[in-house]
């Protein structure tokens, strides 16, 4: 198997953590999505990372890949009703990542092209998600659970791309919960380059 990634992508990071935590034999191939390389487009017509190649099969996007990789070993994703809770948490994490990414893309454009309403909407979505997570921190459980994977990667992405939010100062329970992830080898080995 091959996983096409960008080392700065939190979506890729989720998959890379599963691979390391489960000891799966998956080669990682780095790309830069904005370079529009055929390597990525041949696997995912959307040109987004990550993309997984397993024999003749190509899988995308990150929630699908995470679920696929999770099923290759003792699954983190439970069966029955509990699965919906974990998938919802995973979607919340991905939504936070989407909001931070959108905000960042808005702010790297020339200032005269900024759409302040859109940027503020994304920032507000991120803050609401963080506030929600602070209220449910006691329900999140320990690493690694399926939903926590995306939540942790979202928090790491906020640190990476929106550090000025200083979310830890306002979310002490969530910050304490997050410390357990930051101590893990798989977390350190998938950190984006500085």
N, C-alpha and C positions, 0 to 999 in steps of 0.2 A: 504494500500500500504506500501511496504518496499523498502527503498533505501539502497543498500549495498555500503559502502563508505570506503575510507581511509581518515582520517582527514588531511593528508598532500597533498592529491591529488587535483590539481586545476581543474581537470575534475569533480571530485565529488563536488567541491566548487560551480561550476556553477549551478548544480542541487539543491544544498542546499540553495543557494540564491533565486532561483525561488520559492522554497517551502516556504521560510520565507516571501518573498515579496508578495506572493499571498495567504498566510495563508492556505496552503494546509495541509491536515492531512496525513502525510507520516512519518512513523517511520524510523529512521536511525539506521542501523546495521553496526558497525565498523568491519573491517577486515584488515589483512595485506596481500596484494596480493602476496608478495614473500614467504609467508608461505604455499602457495598452498592449502588453505583450501577448503574442499568440499563445504562449504557454498557458496563460490563464484563460483566454477566450476560447481555446479549444476544449476546455473542460467546463467552463461556466460562461455561457453567452452573455451574462450580465456583467462580466469582468470584475467580479467582487471576490474577495478572499473571506474565509478560506474555501477551498475546494478539495475534495478528497477523491482520489482515483484508487479504486479497488478492482483490479483486473479490467474488465470491460465496462465497469460501472463508474459513473461520475456522480458524486453527491454534492449538493450545496443547498442551502446556506448553513450557517453555523448551528442552529437548533437541530436540523436534520442530521448533520455530521455528529454532533454531540450525542444524540440519541443512538445513532448507529454504532459509534465507538463504545458507548456505555453498554450496549447489548452484547458486545464481544466478550465480556467478562462478567463477573458477578455485578448485576446492575445496581446503580445508585438510584435509578428511577423506580419507585415502587409500583406495584400493580394496583388496580382498582381506583377508588376515589382519591387516595393519597397522591396518585400520579398527577391529577389535575391541579392540586395545590402546588406541586413541584414545577409543573409546566408553567403555571401562572407566575411563580416567582422568577423562573427563567425568562419569561416574557418581560417582566418588570425590569430585570437587569438589562436585557437587550434594549428596552425602550429608553432607559437611562443613557446607555451608550449612544443610541441614535440621537438623543437630544444633545448630548455633549458634542458629538461629531458635527451635527448640523450647526450648532452655535459656533464651533471653531471654524467651520468652513465659511460661515458668514463673516467672521472677523479677520480672516486672512485675505479677503478681497480688498481692493482699494477702498479707503474709508468713504469716498463719495458714493460707492455702490452698496454700502451697508443698508440693510433693511432692519432698522432697530426693533420694529414690532416683532418680526420673526425671531430675531436673536433673543429678545426678552421672553418670548413664548417658550423657547427651548430652555432658557435658564430657569424660568419658573417651573417647568415640568420637572427638571432635575431636582430643584429644591423640594417640590411636593413629594417626589419619590423618596428623597432622603428623609424627609419628615415622617413619611409613612413607615419607612424601614425602622426608624428610631422607635416608633410605637409598637412594632411587632418583633423587635430584636429577640425577645425571649422565646419566640416561636420558631426562629430560624434554624436552630439546631447547630450541630458541629460540622466542620469540614469532613469529608466532602459529601454533600447531598446535591442532587441534580440541580435544584433551583439556586442553591448557594453558589454554584459555579459561576453563573451569570452575574449574580449580585456582587460577588467578590471582584470579578473582572470589571464590572461597571465602576465600583469604588476605586479600583486601581486606575481606571481610565480618567476618572474625575481628578485624581491626583496628578496624572500625567499631562492632561490637556486643559484642566481648569483648576489648577492648584490655588488660584486666588479665591476660590469659594471657601477654602479652609473649613470644610464640612465637619472635621473632627471637633472643632471648637463648639459646634452647635449640636452635635449628635454623639454625646459621650458613650451611651450604651452601644451604639452601632460601631463606634471607633474601637471600643474594647473587644467586641465580637470579631472585628476585622483583624485584630492583632494575631489571632490564631492562624490566619491564612498567610500573613506576611512572614511567619516563621518557617513555613514549609519549603522544602527543597524545590518542589515543582513550581512554586510561586517565584522563587528567586531565579530559577533557570529560564523562566519565560518572561522575565521583565523586559520592557521595551528598552532599546539602547538609549543612552543619554545624549 
